[in-house]
Amino acid sequence: MSALTKLTLKGAIDGLAAKEFTSVELTQAHIDAVEAARGLNAYILETPEQALEMAAASDERRAKGEAGPLDGAPLGVKDLFCTKGVRTTACSKILENFVPAYESTVTSNLWRDGAVMLGKLNLDQFAMGSSNETSYFGPVTNPWRAKDSNKALTPGGSSGGSAAAVAADLCLGATATDTGGSIRQPAAFTGTVGIKPTYGRCSRWGVVAFASSLDQAGPIAKTVEDAALLLNSMSGHDEKDSTSLDIATPDFTQFVGKSVKGLRIGVPKEYRVDGMPAEIQKLWDDGVAWLKEAGCEIVEISLPHTKYALPAYYIVAPAEASSNLARYDGMRYGLREEGANLAEIYENTRAAGFGDEVKRRILIGTYVLSAGYYDAYYLKALKVRRRIAEDFDNAWTKVDAILTPTAPSAAFGLGENSSDPIAMYLNDVFTVTTNLAGLPGLSLPAGLDANGLPLGLQIIGKPLDEGTVFSVAGAIEKAAGFTAKADKWW
């Protein structure tokens, strides 16, 4: 049955439709794989009984001819999505025993379409991190290892558990979130495909908030087509989210494999950063060559405010985080530490409940919003954000999509950057611009570095033009022919 876990999501759905196996068999194979891979620490909560119940119900629906588009497919859920009756922690101590009485809209959509939940996936605490090392439940280990090395590598963050689980065949796909690159960077580090859709394409209702104007849900999957399948179900207007866009969801799978001949692809000169490894530059050059061969026109463009994106992001995101995380006070839900008075209860609860990185960002956010600094930092960052969006608006008059590297390196070792926040933040240098501008961005694996580790390319699209992003990604996926998998050692 282990062969069932090797299937793509599309392959599994086709197999279920052809009655080659049942959802119960498919789900059990994944449950066994999850149990055997606990050393990776990708899942922080397994729900095998619930999964088998959902699978059995799926098999009944299929027998009646009532199967949905994802019916019977076992998925993992990032532990930032509230799941009714199932513990949801954001991988923090302050929420370690929180069990929601409601379901997030995104996961509701997946269950509506027949998907099966295998469990909750690890992440950086409150999605704050680029290596999954800030999790209260400990770091996730990347299933990939460098050639001739047993060193534990990061799967990236914050959606490290989602990326590692997909890469290690512990689910057919996973939900994830992206505030500054938290879907795309882990996808690049694990040889998987991840897309952050346009801001507002997926509802944020029931997703634990980090930075509300930047957070967006999306899938991590094994192939471009699988990512399109998942995004079909995850998307849609939601009245419970005031930022949800009231627009129809196209069938994204129809764009995968579509000809890209005649498309103009932008290559931003500002993304050629100092000290970028030669392997990343070569991969980017390969991507350009593949798209040229597919009939695209390559256009050099300028996004002049890119150099300010990272500092602007690390003002806006912590500012919103300090506001969003004010709700964790020990009064209504989650951890409560005792104190002599109300102020002490607040202080003791937050001191015990938040990890160092979360505290760091709350402090930064509170500082930039404080009297005397609001204009100097926060307002200035918002102006820079507007300029970054205008850079993209200008680019769209010349190009249909933009091609860049996803991350400035391959996966690095656990512990390598954890003592240097700036080095860690630099992992987001190629990804934060799309969050600041609200644009769709997709990462797909396109090659291996000298150590045999996966490297990703990023496609950035116009607002609500995920279709073109999927078409370009499909063309690169076909040209790159990336089929490498991590050698199983766990």
C-alpha positions as CSV (number, residue, x, y, z in Angstrom):
1,M,0.0,0.0,0.0
2,S,3.0,2.3,0.4
3,A,2.9,2.9,-3.4
4,L,-0.4,4.8,-2.8
5,T,1.4,7.6,-0.9
6,K,3.7,8.2,-3.9
7,L,0.7,9.3,-6.0
8,T,0.0,12.9,-7.0
9,L,-3.3,14.3,-5.9
10,K,-4.6,14.1,-9.5
11,G,-3.4,10.5,-9.8
12,A,-5.1,9.6,-6.5
13,I,-8.4,11.2,-7.5
14,D,-8.2,9.4,-10.9
15,G,-7.5,6.1,-9.2
16,L,-10.4,6.5,-6.8
17,A,-12.7,7.4,-9.7
18,A,-11.5,4.2,-11.5
19,K,-12.1,2.2,-8.4
20,E,-8.5,1.0,-8.3
21,F,-8.5,1.5,-4.5
22,T,-10.8,3.0,-1.9
23,S,-10.4,6.2,0.1
24,V,-10.1,4.0,3.2
25,E,-7.1,2.2,1.7
26,L,-5.5,5.4,0.5
27,T,-6.0,7.1,3.9
28,Q,-4.7,4.1,5.8
29,A,-1.5,4.1,3.7
30,H,-1.0,7.8,4.6
31,I,-1.7,7.2,8.3
32,D,0.9,4.4,8.3
33,A,3.4,6.8,6.5
34,V,2.7,9.5,9.1
35,E,3.3,7.2,12.0
36,A,6.6,5.9,10.5
37,A,7.8,9.5,9.9
38,R,7.3,11.0,13.4
39,G,11.0,11.8,13.5
40,L,10.4,14.6,11.0
41,N,8.0,16.3,13.4
42,A,5.9,17.5,10.5
43,Y,2.6,16.6,12.3
44,I,2.0,17.9,15.8
45,L,-1.5,16.3,16.0
46,E,-2.6,13.1,14.1
47,T,-6.3,12.4,13.6
48,P,-6.3,8.9,12.2
49,E,-9.8,7.9,13.6
50,Q,-11.4,11.0,12.1
51,A,-9.5,10.5,8.9
52,L,-10.8,6.9,8.5
53,E,-14.4,8.1,9.3
54,M,-14.1,10.8,6.6
55,A,-12.6,8.3,4.2
56,A,-15.4,5.8,4.8
57,A,-18.0,8.5,4.2
58,S,-16.2,9.5,1.0
59,D,-16.3,5.9,-0.3
60,E,-20.1,5.9,0.4
61,R,-20.6,9.1,-1.5
62,R,-18.5,7.8,-4.5
63,A,-20.6,4.5,-4.5
64,K,-23.7,6.7,-4.9
65,G,-22.2,8.8,-7.6
66,E,-22.0,11.9,-5.4
67,A,-18.2,12.4,-5.2
68,G,-16.8,15.9,-5.0
69,P,-13.7,17.2,-6.8
70,L,-11.4,16.2,-3.9
71,D,-13.4,13.3,-2.6
72,G,-11.3,10.8,-0.6
73,A,-8.0,12.7,-0.9
74,P,-6.0,12.7,2.4
75,L,-4.6,16.2,3.2
76,G,-2.7,17.8,6.0
77,V,-3.8,21.1,7.7
78,K,-1.4,23.8,8.9
79,D,-2.1,24.3,12.6
80,L,-3.0,27.9,11.9
81,F,-6.4,26.9,10.5
82,C,-9.1,26.4,13.1
83,T,-10.6,23.0,12.9
84,K,-13.9,22.4,14.8
85,G,-13.4,20.1,17.8
86,V,-9.7,19.5,16.9
87,R,-6.9,21.3,18.8
88,T,-5.5,24.4,17.1
89,T,-2.5,26.0,18.6
90,A,-0.6,28.2,16.0
91,C,2.3,26.1,17.5
92,S,2.4,28.4,20.6
93,K,2.2,27.6,24.3
94,I,-0.4,30.3,24.8
95,L,-2.9,28.3,22.7
96,E,-1.6,24.8,23.5
97,N,-5.0,23.5,24.7
98,F,-7.3,25.6,22.5
99,V,-10.0,23.6,20.7
100,P,-12.1,25.8,18.4
101,A,-15.9,25.5,18.3
102,Y,-15.9,26.5,14.6
103,E,-14.1,25.5,11.3
104,S,-12.1,27.9,9.1
105,T,-13.7,28.7,5.8
106,V,-10.8,27.3,3.8
107,T,-10.9,23.9,5.5
108,S,-14.7,23.9,5.4
109,N,-14.4,24.3,1.6
110,L,-12.0,21.3,1.4
111,W,-14.3,19.1,3.5
112,R,-17.3,20.2,1.4
113,D,-15.4,18.9,-1.6
114,G,-14.7,15.6,0.0
115,A,-11.1,15.9,1.3
116,V,-9.9,13.9,4.3
117,M,-8.0,15.4,7.3
118,L,-4.9,13.4,8.4
119,G,-4.0,15.9,11.1
120,K,-2.5,19.3,12.0
121,L,0.9,20.3,10.7
122,N,3.8,22.1,12.4
123,L,4.7,25.7,11.8
124,D,6.7,28.6,13.2
125,Q,4.9,30.0,16.2
126,F,2.1,32.3,15.0
127,A,3.6,31.9,11.5
128,M,6.6,34.1,12.6
129,G,9.7,32.5,11.2
130,S,11.6,31.2,8.1
131,S,12.9,27.9,9.4
132,N,10.2,26.3,11.6
133,E,12.5,26.6,14.6
134,T,10.2,29.0,16.6
135,S,7.5,26.3,17.0
136,Y,6.6,25.4,20.6
137,F,6.5,21.8,19.5
138,G,10.1,21.8,18.2
139,P,11.5,22.2,14.6
140,V,10.5,20.2,11.6
141,T,13.3,18.3,9.9
142,N,13.5,18.6,6.1
143,P,13.2,15.2,4.4
144,W,16.0,16.3,2.1
145,R,19.6,15.9,3.1
146,A,22.7,17.3,1.4
147,K,24.9,14.8,-0.5
148,D,27.2,12.8,1.8
149,S,25.8,14.5,4.9
150,N,23.4,13.5,7.7
151,K,23.0,17.1,8.9
152,A,19.4,18.1,9.7
153,L,18.2,20.8,7.4
154,T,15.3,23.3,7.8
155,P,12.2,22.8,5.6
156,G,11.7,26.6,5.6
157,G,9.0,28.5,7.3
158,S,6.6,29.3,8.5
159,S,4.8,26.4,6.6
160,G,7.6,24.0,7.3
161,G,5.3,21.1,8.4
162,S,3.1,21.5,5.3
163,A,6.1,21.5,2.9
164,A,7.9,18.6,4.7
165,A,4.7,16.5,4.8
166,V,4.1,16.9,1.1
167,A,7.8,16.3,0.2
168,A,7.9,13.1,2.3
169,D,4.6,11.8,0.9
170,L,2.8,12.1,4.3
171,C,-0.2,13.7,2.6
172,L,-1.4,14.4,-1.0
173,G,-1.3,18.1,-0.4
174,A,-1.5,20.6,2.5
175,T,-3.0,23.9,3.5
176,A,-0.5,26.7,4.2
177,T,-0.3,30.4,4.7
178,D,2.0,33.1,3.3
179,T,2.6,36.5,5.0
180,G,6.0,37.2,3.5
181,G,7.0,34.0,1.7
182,S,5.8,31.3,4.1
183,I,4.3,29.1,1.4
184,R,6.9,29.7,-1.4
185,Q,10.2,29.6,0.6
186,P,9.3,26.2,2.2
187,A,8.2,24.9,-1.2
188,A,11.6,25.9,-2.7
189,F,13.5,24.2,0.2
190,T,11.6,20.9,-0.1
191,G,11.1,20.4,-3.9
192,T,7.4,21.1,-3.8
193,V,5.0,23.5,-5.4
194,G,3.4,26.3,-3.4
195,I,1.2,29.2,-4.4
196,K,0.2,32.4,-2.5
197,P,-2.9,33.6,-4.4
198,T,-4.0,37.2,-4.8
199,Y,-4.9,38.8,-1.4
200,G,-8.6,38.2,-0.9
201,R,-8.8,35.1,-3.1
202,C,-9.0,32.8,-0.1
203,S,-10.9,33.7,3.1
204,R,-8.9,34.5,6.2
205,W,-11.9,33.6,8.5
206,G,-10.8,31.1,11.1
207,V,-7.1,31.4,10.3
208,V,-5.1,32.6,13.3
209,A,-4.0,36.1,12.4
210,F,-0.4,37.3,12.1
211,A,-0.5,40.4,9.9
212,S,-4.0,40.8,8.5
213,S,-3.2,42.9,5.5
214,L,-0.5,40.5,4.3
215,D,-1.7,37.0,5.4
216,Q,-3.1,34.8,2.6
217,A,-3.9,31.1,2.6
218,G,-2.8,28.8,-0.2
219,P,-1.8,25.2,-1.0
220,I,1.5,23.2,-1.0
221,A,1.4,20.3,-3.4
222,K,3.5,17.8,-5.4
223,T,2.8,19.3,-8.8
224,V,1.5,22.5,-10.5
225,E,-1.7,20.7,-11.4
226,D,-2.2,19.5,-7.8
227,A,-1.7,23.1,-6.5
228,A,-4.4,24.3,-9.0
229,L,-6.8,21.5,-7.9
230,L,-6.4,22.5,-4.2
231,L,-6.7,26.2,-4.9
232,N,-10.0,25.6,-6.8
233,S,-11.5,24.3,-3.5
234,M,-9.7,26.7,-1.1
235,S,-10.8,29.8,-3.0
236,G,-14.2,31.6,-2.9
237,H,-16.0,34.6,-1.5
238,D,-16.8,34.6,2.2
239,E,-19.1,37.2,3.8
240,K,-17.4,36.5,7.2
241,D,-14.1,38.0,5.9
242,S,-14.4,41.7,4.9
243,T,-11.3,41.4,2.7
244,S,-12.6,38.4,0.8
245,L,-13.1,39.3,-2.9
246,D,-16.6,38.7,-4.3
247,I,-15.4,37.2,-7.6
248,A,-15.9,33.9,-9.3
249,T,-13.2,31.2,-9.0
250,P,-12.1,29.9,-12.4
251,D,-11.0,26.3,-12.8
252,F,-7.3,26.8,-12.4
253,T,-6.5,23.4,-13.7
254,Q,-7.6,24.5,-17.2
255,F,-4.6,26.9,-17.3
256,V,-2.0,24.2,-16.6
257,G,-0.5,23.0,-19.9
258,K,-1.9,25.9,-21.8
259,S,0.5,27.4,-24.3
260,V,2.6,30.4,-23.1
261,K,3.6,31.4,-26.6
262,G,3.6,35.2,-27.0
263,L,3.5,35.9,-23.3
264,R,5.9,38.7,-22.1
265,I,7.9,37.6,-19.1
266,G,9.6,40.2,-16.9
267,V,13.0,39.7,-15.3
268,P,13.6,42.4,-12.6
269,K,17.2,43.6,-12.5
270,E,16.9,44.5,-8.8
271,Y,16.6,40.8,-7.9
272,R,20.2,40.2,-8.8
273,V,21.3,40.8,-5.3
274,D,24.9,41.0,-4.1
275,G,26.4,37.6,-3.1
276,M,23.6,35.6,-4.7
277,P,25.0,32.0,-5.2
278,A,26.0,31.2,-8.8
279,E,23.7,28.2,-8.7
280,I,20.7,30.4,-8.1
281,Q,21.7,32.7,-11.0
282,K,22.1,29.7,-13.3
283,L,18.7,28.3,-12.3
284,W,17.2,31.7,-13.1
285,D,19.0,31.8,-16.5
286,D,17.7,28.3,-17.1
287,G,14.1,29.4,-16.4
288,V,14.5,32.3,-18.8
289,A,15.9,29.9,-21.5
290,W,13.0,27.5,-21.0
291,L,10.4,30.2,-21.4
292,K,12.1,31.5,-24.5
293,E,12.0,28.0,-26.0
294,A,8.3,27.9,-25.1
295,G,7.7,31.1,-27.2
296,C,7.8,33.7,-24.5
297,E,9.4,37.2,-24.9
298,I,11.8,38.0,-22.1
299,V,11.7,41.7,-21.0
300,E,14.1,43.2,-18.5
301,I,12.1,45.4,-16.1
302,S,12.9,47.5,-13.1
303,L,11.2,47.3,-9.7
304,P,13.2,50.2,-8.1
305,H,11.7,50.1,-4.6
306,T,12.5,46.4,-4.1
307,K,15.5,47.3,-2.0
308,Y,13.1,48.8,0.6
309,A,10.7,45.9,0.6
310,L,12.3,43.9,3.4
311,P,12.6,46.8,5.9
312,A,9.1,48.0,5.0
313,Y,7.7,44.5,5.6
314,Y,9.5,44.1,8.9
315,I,7.7,47.3,10.1
316,V,4.2,46.7,8.7
317,A,4.0,43.0,9.7
318,P,5.2,43.4,13.3
319,A,2.9,46.4,13.7
320,E,-0.1,44.4,12.7
321,A,1.1,41.4,14.8
322,S,1.4,43.6,18.0
323,S,-2.2,44.6,17.4
324,N,-3.5,41.1,16.5
325,L,-1.8,39.4,19.4
326,A,-3.1,41.8,22.0
327,R,-6.1,39.5,22.3
328,Y,-4.0,36.8,24.1
329,D,-4.4,38.0,27.6
330,G,-5.2,34.9,29.6
331,M,-8.8,36.0,30.1
332,R,-10.9,34.5,27.3
333,Y,-9.1,31.4,26.1
334,G,-5.7,29.7,26.0
335,L,-3.0,29.8,28.6
336,R,-3.6,31.7,31.9
337,E,-0.9,32.3,34.4
338,E,-1.9,33.6,37.8
339,G,-0.9,37.0,39.2
340,A,-1.6,39.3,42.2
341,N,-3.7,41.6,40.0
342,L,-5.0,42.0,36.4
343,A,-1.8,43.6,35.0
344,E,0.3,40.8,36.5
345,I,-2.0,38.1,35.0
346,Y,-1.5,39.7,31.6
347,E,2.3,40.0,32.0
348,N,2.8,36.5,33.3
349,T,0.5,34.9,30.7
350,R,2.2,36.7,27.8
351,A,5.7,36.2,29.1
352,A,5.1,32.4,29.5
353,G,3.0,31.9,26.4
354,F,4.9,33.7,23.7
355,G,8.2,32.5,22.3
356,D,11.3,34.8,21.8
357,E,10.6,35.5,18.1
358,V,6.9,36.4,18.8
359,K,8.0,38.7,21.6
360,R,10.6,40.3,19.4
361,R,8.0,41.1,16.7
362,I,5.5,42.4,19.2
363,L,8.1,44.7,20.7
364,I,9.1,46.0,17.3
365,G,5.5,46.5,16.3
366,T,4.6,48.3,19.5
367,Y,7.6,50.5,19.1
368,V,6.9,51.6,15.5
369,L,3.2,52.3,16.4
370,S,4.1,54.3,19.5
371,A,3.9,58.1,19.9
372,G,6.8,59.8,18.2
373,Y,7.7,56.9,16.1
374,Y,4.4,56.2,14.2
375,D,5.2,58.8,11.5
376,A,8.9,58.1,11.3
377,Y,8.5,54.4,10.8
378,Y,5.0,53.0,10.3
379,L,3.6,55.7,8.0
380,K,6.8,55.8,6.0
381,A,6.6,52.0,5.6
382,L,3.1,52.3,4.3
383,K,4.2,54.9,1.7
384,V,7.0,52.5,0.6
385,R,4.5,49.8,0.3
386,R,2.4,52.0,-2.0
387,R,5.5,52.6,-4.1
388,I,6.3,48.9,-4.4
389,A,2.7,48.3,-5.6
390,E,3.1,51.1,-8.2
391,D,6.4,49.5,-9.4
392,F,4.4,46.4,-10.2
393,D,1.5,48.4,-11.8
394,N,4.1,50.0,-14.1
395,A,5.6,46.6,-14.9
396,W,2.2,45.2,-15.9
397,T,2.1,47.7,-18.8
398,K,5.1,45.8,-20.3
399,V,4.8,42.2,-19.1
400,D,2.3,39.4,-18.4
401,A,4.2,37.7,-15.5
402,I,7.5,38.0,-13.7
403,L,10.2,35.3,-13.2
404,T,12.6,35.4,-10.2
405,P,14.3,33.0,-7.9
406,T,12.2,32.0,-4.9
407,A,14.9,32.0,-2.2
408,P,18.5,33.2,-2.0
409,S,19.8,29.8,-1.1
410,A,18.9,26.1,-0.8
411,A,17.8,24.7,2.6
412,F,20.3,25.5,5.4
413,G,21.0,23.6,8.6
414,L,18.8,23.7,11.6
415,G,20.4,26.2,14.1
416,E,22.5,27.9,11.5
417,N,20.7,31.3,11.4
418,S,18.6,31.0,14.6
419,S,20.9,33.4,16.6
420,D,20.9,36.0,13.8
421,P,17.4,37.4,13.1
422,I,18.6,39.6,10.2
423,A,20.1,36.6,8.4
424,M,16.9,34.7,8.9
425,Y,14.8,37.6,7.7
426,L,16.9,37.8,4.5
427,N,15.3,34.5,3.4
428,D,12.2,36.5,2.4
429,V,14.1,39.0,0.2
430,F,12.5,37.7,-3.1
431,T,9.0,36.9,-1.7
432,V,7.9,39.8,0.5
433,T,7.2,42.2,-2.4
434,T,4.2,40.1,-3.6
435,N,2.6,40.2,-0.1
436,L,3.1,44.0,0.2
437,A,1.5,44.4,-3.3
438,G,-1.2,41.7,-2.8
439,L,-0.1,39.7,-5.9
440,P,-0.2,36.0,-6.7
441,G,3.2,34.2,-6.5
442,L,4.1,30.6,-7.1
443,S,7.2,28.6,-6.4
444,L,8.1,25.4,-8.2
445,P,11.1,23.2,-8.1
446,A,13.4,23.6,-11.1
447,G,16.7,22.0,-10.3
448,L,19.2,20.8,-7.7
449,D,22.3,22.5,-6.3
450,A,25.7,20.9,-6.1
451,N,24.7,19.2,-2.8
452,G,21.7,17.7,-4.4
453,L,19.2,20.0,-2.7
454,P,16.2,21.5,-4.5
455,L,16.0,25.0,-5.7
456,G,12.9,26.9,-6.7
457,L,11.8,29.5,-9.3
458,Q,9.1,32.0,-8.5
459,I,6.4,33.3,-10.9
460,I,4.6,36.5,-9.9
461,G,1.4,37.4,-11.7
462,K,-1.0,40.3,-12.0
463,P,-3.8,40.7,-9.5
464,L,-6.3,37.9,-9.8
465,D,-4.3,36.4,-12.8
466,E,-3.4,33.1,-11.1
467,G,-4.3,31.5,-14.5
468,T,-1.3,33.0,-16.3
469,V,0.9,32.1,-13.3
470,F,-0.3,28.4,-13.5
471,S,0.3,28.4,-17.3
472,V,3.9,29.7,-16.9
473,A,4.5,27.3,-14.0
474,G,3.3,24.4,-16.1
475,A,5.6,25.4,-19.0
476,I,8.6,25.5,-16.6
477,E,7.6,22.3,-14.9
478,K,7.5,20.5,-18.2
479,A,10.9,22.0,-19.4
480,A,12.7,21.4,-16.1
481,G,11.5,17.8,-15.8
482,F,12.1,17.9,-12.1
483,T,11.3,14.4,-10.6
484,A,13.8,14.2,-7.8
485,K,12.6,13.1,-4.4
486,A,14.4,13.0,-1.0
487,D,16.1,9.6,-0.3
488,K,14.1,8.0,2.5
489,W,16.2,8.0,5.7
490,W,13.5,8.6,8.3
